[in-house]
Amino acid sequence: MGNWARLTAVAAVLGTGLAVVSGAAGWGTAHRVLAALALPPLAALAATAWVTARRLLPLALSALVLFGLAALLTGRTAHLTFASLALAATVALAVGAFRGRVAQGPLRDYVTLTKPRIMSLLLLTGGAAVFVGAGGVPAWDGFALTMVGLALACGGASALNHYLDRDIDKLMGSRTASRPVASGRVPPERALEFGLALSAFSFVLLDSLVNLPTALLALAGNLFYVLVYTRWLKRSTPQNIVIGGAAGAVPPLVGFASANGHLGWAAFAMFAVVFVWTPPHFWALALMIKEHYARAGVPMLPVARGDEETARQIVRYTVLLVAVTLAPVAFGTFGIAYGIAAAVLGAIFAWYAVELRRSMERVAAVRLFHYSLLYLALLFVAMALDAVV
């Protein structure tokens, strides 16, 4: 195991140890919270061992099963006995993780694994949702903690995406072939450990310092992006990004729940906006690099149905997007200032989409793709400002 798995192992030992101590001391609710926080690093270690360190898999599974049994057995003696055994197995697992030297890769490549450019837009939508959920300017400490936890979740999911897509990244041209895992600068098992560690720490931070619904939503978005979109939909259907776009729409739910403790109509409206925005945004990119997807055998819409059909679908989804962005104004979820911004920004989006459909030129796809990024950013800024004023 590499350094990221070792860090996760240390967190698992600390979490399990605190759970045992708090249980023996009879801390009640605090004990249950501490026990819940120990579970994510244990699960991450088990997943890591399954893929990269089979020699440690028996210990990892033993620690996880013993910890689960301790949670199920309510009798004090049995509960503490199995919890102590889980701690012993976790300590042994950590010792095993620290044995041997490992190849890690340059530190800057680990930053690349988190896809900072994509993350910045996800954090903007999540951050704007914090303002909407708070109904104004949120408390700075809660806002900061939410952003850090969301960044860890997004970074973890992106690192796992690098790990799973390393085979097709090598086929899709120099841009993706030079990525850290595809190029071999970062060993695949280190990227896996890194992604699992960030995902586990995200859940621990959000659950302990924000609230449980926020942590669960971030985890759900992470798992949907990695397992449903990257692992399944992306390689199996031209509708991959239509369904998979739900993963990118989760950050607004995370932000809203962090400020509100639950979800509301505004949260679902923000989710719907990102969900419907994703296909025309991504299909514009797919038109730009269609040959790359074809080379890797990825059935993106331009590869499977052609440029003309893709352009038609972009126009249709753009019309739907404008309607979805204006609907919250009609129902009183957002105010008139946001409505004006949504109408103006949507009109420009529609103009670019129609121009692409008319000309079918690559430059029109490039223009639409870049504007779509600015569009979503400005739209969510308008939502945040609407909540403040």
N, C-alpha and C positions, 0 to 999 in steps of 0.2 A: 504493500500500500504506500501511496505517496503522502506528501505533507498535508494535503487537504483532507485526506482520510484520517491521518493522524490527529489533525485538529478536531475533526468530528468525533474521534474516539475519546479525546480528552473531554469534550463537551458531554459525551455519553456517560463517562465515569463520574463527572461532576453532577450531572443531572440525576443519575441513578443513586449516587451517594446521598445527595440532598433529599431525595425521595425516601430513602431508608431512614435517615436521621429524623426527618419530620414525621414519618410514620411512627417511629419508636417513641417520639416525644408527644405524640397525640395532638398534632397541630391542626387537625380537622381540614377545613377548606384549603388552607395553605399547603397541606400535604397533597391534596388532590391536584392542585395547580402545579406543584413541583413535579409530581408524577407524570402529568400530562406533558410537561416540557421535556422530560427525559425521553419520551417516545420517538420524536422525529429523528434525533441523531442515531438512535438504535436502529430504526428502520432504514436510514441512509446507509449505515454500516453493513446491514444485511444485504442490501442491494449491491453495494460495492463489492462485498466479498463474493457474491454470486457471479459477478462478471470478471473481476480482476484478481481475486485472491481466494481461490477455492479452498486452499489449506486452512483458511480462517473461517470458512462458512459454518462448520459445526459449532464453533464458539459463538459466532454472530447469531445464528438461529437459536442456540441455547439461551443466550442472554435475552433475546426478544420473546421467546416462548415463556421463560421463567418470569419475566416481567409481566407478561400478559396473565399468567396464572396468579401472580400476586395481586393483580387488580381484580380478578374474578373471585378469589377466596376472601371472604369478609372476616373469617375468624382471625383474631389478632395473632395467635401463634403461627398459624399457617401463612397468613399474609406476610408477616415479618420474615419467616423462614424463606419463602420463595423470593421475596424482595432481596434478601441478603445473598441468596444464591445467584440472582440476576446480577447483583453488583460484583460478585466474585468472577462471574463469566465475563462481564464487561471489562473488568481490570485485566483479566487474562487476554482478552481480545485486543485491548490497547497495547499491552506488552508485545503481542505478536505484530501489531501494526507498525511498531517502531523498530522492528528488526530489519536489517539490510539497508543498502543504499538504493536510491531510486533516481531515475531520470525525470526531471521536472519540466524543463523548457523555460525560455525567457519570461520574466515577470510581465513584460508588456503584452505578451501573447495572451496572458490570462485576462487582461483588460479587454483585448480584442474578442475573447470568447463571450463576453457579456453583451456584445453588440451595442456599444454606447449610443450610436446614432438612433437606432430603433428604440432603445430604452428611453432616450430623452423625450420622444413623443408620447410614449406610454406613461411616463411620469407626469408629463404636462396634463394629459387627460385625467389621470388619477388625482393630481393636485388640484385641478379645477373642481373636481367632484367633492373634494374636502370642503371647499368654500360653499358649494351648493348644499352639501349635507349639513354644514354648520349654520346655514342661513346668513352668512356674512363672513367676516374675517375669523378664521379658527384660531385656537390657542397655538402658539408657535411650537411648543414642545410636542404636542400631539401631532401637528402637521409634520414636523421633522421626523418623528419616529415612524409615521406612516410612509413617508417618502423613502426612508432607509429600508424599511421592511419590504416595500414594493420593489425597490431597486434590487434587493437581494433575490426576490422571487423572479423578477424578469431576467436578471443576470444568470441565475441558475437554470432557468428554462432555455435560455439562449446557448449556454454551454452544453447542455444535453442535446440541443439541436445540432450543434457542431459535431458532437460525438456520433449521433445517429445518421447524419447526412455526409459523413466523411467519404463514403464511396462515390456518391453522385457529385460531390463538390469537386472531385478530381477530374470529372468529365465535362464540367460546365464552363470551361474557359479559365483564363489566367486569374480572374478576379476571385473566384471561389477556390481554385486549385492552390492559391497562395495562403488560404486560411490556415491557422495554426495546426489544426489536427490533420486536415487533408494534405498539407505539405510535409507533415512529419516532425515539425518543430516541437509540438506538444504530443506526447504519447496519448493514444485514445483513452487508456485507463485513467490517466491523470485528469483529462477533461471530464470524464464521467464522475470521478471523485469530487472534482471542483463543483460541478453542477449540482450534485447531490448535497454537498456541504452547504452551498449557498441557499438551496431550497429548504433544507432543514433549519438553518439559522434564521431564515425569513419567518418560518412558522413560529419558532421559539420567541423571536422578538415581538412579532405582532400579537401573539397570544398573551404574552406576559405583560407587555407594556401598552398595548392598544386595546384590543378586545378579541374574543374568540371568533365572532362572525367575520371580522376582517381577515384573520389568519386563515380561516377555512376557505374564503373566497379567493385569496391569493394562491393557496395550494391548489384549488380546483382549476384556476386558470393555468397554472403551471402544468398540471397533469394533462389537461385537455390539449394544450399546445404540443406537448412532448409525445403523448401516447396516441391521441386521436388524430391530430393534424399531421405532425411530422412522421410518425411511425406508420400511419394507416392511410389517411385521406390523400395526402400529397402525392403518393405514388400509385393511387388506385382509381381516381375519378377526376374528370375535368371540373367537377363542382367542388374540388378540394378547398378552395379559398372561400367559397360561399359558406360552407359549414364551418370550416376552420377559423373563419373570421371571428367566431365567438370568443376565441382565446384572447385576441387583441382588444375585445370589448369589455373584458373583465376589470381592468384597472379603474374605470369610473365606479364600478360597484364597490371595489375595495376602498377607494377614497371616500365615497358617500358613507359606507358602513363605519369607517373609522371615526367619523364625526358624529354619526347619528345612532350608532349601535344596531341599526337594522336598515333595511332597504325601503325605498319609497318610490312613488311614480317618477320623480325626477331622475332617480338612479336608473330606472328601466328605460327612460327616454334617452339618457346618455349612452346606455348600452346599445340601444337600437340604432342610434346615430353612427357609432363606430362600426357596428355590425354591417349596416347597409353601405357605409362608406368604403369598406375594405375591398369588395369585388372590383369596382371601377378603378380604385387606386392601384390594386395589384395587377389587374389585367392590362393597365397601361404599361406597367413595368414588364409584364410578360410579352407584350408586343415588341418592346425594345430589345429583349434578349430571347426571342422565341427559339432561335437556333441552339442556344445553350440548353434550354429545357429539352429540346428534341434530341440533342446529343446524349443527354443523360437518361432519356426515356421517361421523363416526368410529364404526365398528360395534362399540362396546363391548357386552358381553353384555346389559345391560338394554335397550339400544336394539334389538338384533337379536333377542333371545329373550324379552324381557319381564321384569318384576320377579319374578314367581313362580319362573320357571326360575332366575333369578340367585340368589334366596334358597336354592333347593334346592341349587344348586352350591356355595354358600358353606358350607352344612352338611356336604356331602360332603367338601369339601376340608378343613374344620376337623377332621373325624374322622381324615382321613388325616394332617393336620398333627400331631395329638396322638400318633398312632402313630409317626410319623417322629421326633418329639422324644424318645420313650421308647425307641426301638430301640437307640440307642447305649448305654443303661444295660444292656440285656439282653446286649449283646455285650461289655461291659466297657470300652467306649471312654470313657465318663464314669461318675462315681461316683454313690453313692446320694443325696448332698446335691443334686446337680444333678437327679437323677431326681425327688426330692420337689418341687423348684421347678417342673420341667417339668409334673408332674402337676397341681399346684395352678393354675398359670398356664393350662394347657390346659383344665382344667375350667371356669374362668371364661370363657375364649374360647368354648368350646362352648355355655355358657349364653347368652351374648350372641348367638351365631349362631342357636340354636334360638328365642330370643325374637324375633329379626328374622323368622325364617321363620313364626312364629306370628302376629305382629302386623302385619307388612308396613308398619310405620310409619317415616317418615323419621327420627324421633328414635332409633329402634333402630339404624338404619344409621349414624347419627352416633356413637352410643355404641360400636358395634362398631369403627368405623374408628379412633376415638381410642384405644380400648383396645388395638387391634392394634399400634399404635406402641409403647405402653408394654410390651406383651407381649414383643415381639421384643427390646427393649432389656434388660429384666430377664432374659430367657432367656439372652442372650449374656453378661451380667454373671455369671450363675450358672455358665456354662461357664468363664469366666476364673477365678472363685473356686475352682471345682473343680480347675483345674490348679494353683493356688497351694497349696491345702491338701492 
